[in-house]
């Protein structure tokens, strides 16, 4: 007998079914209205089922997948990135900017010097596969606290080094998910430096959302008051180009 479907599994399944229907109705105004209503429903239901700080399930080391596949961009592919690989990302910087009182430019040493969180969690991809990995990095909330988010800061935008189809990859979350205890800026996977296919040297982990929200090759964290004037205005690369839900909670 199959095990009962948990809350996380139910929401992941519902999200994937919804996204799978995108191409059928996304081009119509009625379809777009349905998408917007469904997303708001999804966010409301997800956050009503548990406390906003409730943790995604964490696993044992024995549960770690033997291989954590890459997805989307598997490298950045620029001469600058290849040079960064060669010097082990010694010169990589993470900018913290936007609506903050104390803009920062963090080196990899700075990132490693911050208090670290290690968590073993399951990555759920919208394509239907999952993998369990051990991630290590500072909590995003600690970086935002040091930067001093201004009162009108409503969203955090993740800027990335990879470019797909002529558009720089980016993602975003609201302050609830940005400050969640399991939202971290990961620089290690399974006790080793983050592999290139998984987003080296930095990727964000947002453990209560689907995998496309977990931006790789992170170069900047930008606090903004609106997403409307960024790229296509939908809050993320796949949201702009393929109608994916901005809120992808599981």
Secondary structure by P-SEA (a helix, b strand, c coil): ccccccaaaaaaaaaaaaaaacccccccaaaaaaaaaaaaaaaaaaaaacccccccccccccccccccccccccccccaaaaaaaaaccccbbbbbbccccbbbbbcaaaaaacbbbbbbbbbbbccbbbbbbbbbcccaaaaaaaacccccccbbbbbbcccccccccccccccccccccccccccccccccccccccccbbbbccccccccccccccbbbbbcccccccccccccccccccccccccc
